Amino acid sequence: MQAEQGMNRNSTGWVLSLRLVKPSLSDNTADADRLKKAIEAETGCPVKIGIGLVRKLPRALRDWDFCLKCVVMISGGVCELVDILPPGHRDPIAGLAIDLGTTRVAFRLICLESGRTLAESGIDNPQVSVSPDILGRVHYSDTENGLSNLHRLIIDGINREISHLCNRAGISPDRVFLAVVSGNTTMAHLFSNVPCTHIIREPYIPAFNAPGAFMACDLGLGLRDSAHVYIVPSVGSYFGGDLISGAVLAGFQDMEDIAILVDVGTNAEVLLGNRDWLVACAGAAGPALEGGMSSIGMTAAPGVIDAVAIDPDTRKMEIHTIGGEPATGICGSGMIDLAAQLFISGMIDIRGRIVREACGGRWIEKDGTCGIVVVPEGESATGSPLVISQVDIDSLIRSKAAMYTILETLTAWVGIGFNEIQTFFVAGTFGSYIRPESAIAIGMLPDLPKERFSVLGNSSLGGAALMLQSQKAVEDAEKIRDRITYIELNVNQDFMNRFSAARFLPHTDTSRFPSVEWSRK
Amino acid sequence: MQAEQGMNRNSTGWVLSLRLVKPSLSDNTADADRLKKAIEAETGCPVKIGIGLVRKLPRALRDWDFCLKCVVMISGGVCELVDILPPGHRDPIAGLAIDLGTTRVAFRLICLESGRTLAESGIDNPQVSVSPDILGRVHYSDTENGLSNLHRLIIDGINREISHLCNRAGISPDRVFLAVVSGNTTMAHLFSNVPCTHIIREPYIPAFNAPGAFMACDLGLGLRDSAHVYIVPSVGSYFGGDLISGAVLAGFQDMEDIAILVDVGTNAEVLLGNRDWLVACAGAAGPALEGGMSSIGMTAAPGVIDAVAIDPDTRKMEIHTIGGEPATGICGSGMIDLAAQLFISGMIDIRGRIVREACGGRWIEKDGTCGIVVVPEGESATGSPLVISQVDIDSLIRSKAAMYTILETLTAWVGIGFNEIQTFFVAGTFGSYIRPESAIAIGMLPDLPKERFSVLGNSSLGGAALMLQSQKAVEDAEKIRDRITYIELNVNQDFMNRFSAARFLPHTDTSRFPSVEWSRK
């Protein structure tokens, strides 16, 4: 059989073009077994063919003269035949990457033959109507019909967007054969209609970590009937598939040098290691890094301040808003920029205290709290001045100190210094806007040379898309997941000592931040 | 985890009683992964858990204090979790073995915990209403709705019988978690609603040989929602799962000595070998061996003659009918007995010609053909004499010659003599009534010592039941199937020479049948 068999695997690995040896009296292998063998020879995995496809095979193989395209899904070392198509099939064969964020859900439609992006979009997570934060949703999921309501919300929202997205790409949702879904562990549960209440109760046990692939119809997704959905595996309750996607996108599976991946958000999730070893941890950093706590904090959107510059000599402040529109508020990266600039220009001191005399006309007091006017009344979109208060700054400092302490604790646990980290990946939707210089200036990230930082953008979506663009990326995700040692951070005296030392700008031990010392007036 | 984990695998291997280590901060494996690991440790196979069961897990594990019973199905090296039950669960957990015969469908309900038989029954294959033979059904399946009609007929018939059978056993069909279905290749296709037209067209290609396990609901079977159905694999169009079941029941997988398994019917299917090598072939023997061609031939039923004895001195004929009722006809084994006795008593000669002077008053001529009265008019149930005609005898001799030639050709191909065969298994529903002495006397089976013959009865049902009684039997079926070399019998000059020589009673070469020579008057 081998001799005559012609095969071609496309660049993504998900669509195989096969030319089977035609059956003869001397080779009377059954249709399904013939196809299995050909796919096995190509993928090296045992192959499963569902009864629905077995029923189609005899006629299809003969109509197509034993040449065909096969869409496959390989996970956990098993190859499932998703669908079969005629060899000259020209309609797009698409896959959908979904980043299942708590706040936003992002989509990227990929051509499974070329790996090209066909369309991209995002929606607010419709579960926000139940609760903006994941904890609120988990509690709600425990009420009557709570879980199924949350499941319906996210599935209906995704299905609506699938229609729009496919429409925009000029294809039918019926042309989507595969989906890769990447999200934090709780979102993956809510998406799959799987109880998640134990994720937030000691000892914090998810129902699944590595569920593999399911049928889209079993999840209610409006894709092709035969479509398979791969859920990116997670390591535990606090280290989800979104991080694994990020690790794959960063390329940990092939990394010789030591690298670190940090997902900056309410939870700081950190992965440290290389292709040989991987250590992960997660810890609460507080919402300040996402602009959550501040009275003017918002998530990135048009009109939101995402960058700030202060002339160290004149202390003239320049703000940049998304889309250049009048300012409505400030997002996390804007907040970090602002704090860094305030500190470098001397408008706040090493404890984060507002230095009234350095602020001039920007100093303000309201409800017994002092603050700094970032955007005056007349220039803001709200009609009120946008003010960062002492409370906001204190909150940010706690968050940045927590983040730094987590990084310090993890590297100390492994026994390496920050300088041994060759690449420092900053991940997460929010992370994509961070300027490492600013994060270093406030002592949130270690003072490494700028070129060692790599900002990945939405690495959860990027990693999920990569898994549709390359079958190897799914293998990598599973390998990375299996190799990770998850460290439960002990908030002990050591941790608290480190945290206290990090509650200065940039740090009590200024020798750790030579570049900041140098730039600061 | 291993240290505390207590497990117990029941005798059949399909029900695991597991005591999982409870999760803790130092062992926060997810529920599904925890269960997978425990099942993997027990079965040595990768485990698949469907989304439906994942959804049940978190509550079930905690309600049951991490102790549970798991029903599993292992095939093709993969373990699928069928269902989970509380640890103290006392209701029966049943499996259903189905022999999917062309004419009869037989059922055996098995307790999956003890391996005991709970009930047994059989029905006529409802597809007989379309066509009594498989060829007619294949042709019909190619007409509009033909396949789905045939599928519905068999599934509806099976579902009705499942109700009766379960009722008789005092359990609900909902208690049946597994089914093992064993039938010829075409019946397996019709059962699964899979096109089978190419099975009868050169080069005779089935849609599947080793489909593995499906969900009962995907096949329309009225068992538990979560039930899995294992279809015993076949080797090709003419060597079906029924034969593989027989081979497992015979124990080829552990056999040191050479054995042969013969399924006697319209098709003679033969398996030769031992645990190290296996060779199979199939050939048309004609319907005479099943009593199909003869005017008085019937399948076994009350009133049908299944054994005949003729006093060699007085030529007094004694017949035995099933249930001792007045004779209605003669079945295949009765026919073989009759021919053997007629020959030994000299009433037919070595060419099978009726010896008029030896038959006395039993000789009869009708429509220009002579015959022998087996049951006189007054003693039969039909009101007419039951007569075996010269045409019937000629037809039987062709069939027995074909059978012997197939056996001779296969052993010659392997290069062994009949005397090297230590056990000669006779299989098939019909085969269960054959008396080897009679089959030897007419030269249908080789002249081996009587103790080497082993009559297996309905080995398709027996093998399927064994697979429910022992998980190893499914492994054995797959190993046996994979090891079989199927020989396409060439009907060449060699074959025709052997066939001609075998068209005598017992054979042209009487030295091959010393025991017959000795017994014959």
Interface residues (C-beta under 8 A of the other chain):
Chain A: P23 S24 L25 S26 D27 N28 T29 A30 D31 A32 D33 P46 K48 I49 G50 I51 G52 V54 R55 L57 P58 R59 R62 G76 G77 V78 S192 N193 V194 P195 C196 T197 H198 E202 P203 Y204 I205 P206 A207 F208 N209 A210 P211 G212 F214 D218 L219 G236 S237 E488
Chain B: P23 S24 L25 D27 N28 T29 A30 D31 A32 D33 P46 K48 I49 G50 I51 G52 V54 R55 L57 P58 R59 R62 G76 G77 V78 S192 N193 V194 P195 C196 T197 H198 E202 P203 Y204 I205 P206 A207 F208 N209 A210 P211 G212 F214 D218 L219 G236 S237 E488
